[in-house]
Amino acid sequence: MMILMLVAGVLFTFVLGTFVSWFVLSLICAFVPIVILAFLPLMPETPRYWISQNQPYKALKSLQWLRGAETEDQVRPELEDVSENLKLFN
C-alpha cells in the first residue's frame, strides 16, 4: 500500500507540474504535510505507550478510541495482548 501511495504521489506531481509553475506546485504539495502536522496533536497516544508508562486505564481508553469500540470489554483482550507483547520484548 505504501508503494502505491508513493507512486500515486509522484504521478500527481508530474501531471500537475505540467500545468502549473514550480512555485504553485510546491505550495500544493506542501498542503498535505501541513494538514497532517496541524491535526497530529489531536491523535491520542498509542496503547503501547500508555502501558509502558504504567497507565493501563489511559491505554484502554486510547485503544477504545482507535478501534471505535463502544465498551471497554470489546478491546480488553487486545489490550492484554499488547501488554503481554510489551513484557516479552522489553
Long-range contacts (C-beta under 8 A, 24 or more apart in sequence): 47-79, 47-82, 48-82, 48-86, 51-79, 51-82, 51-83, 51-86, 52-86, 52-90, 56-83, 59-83
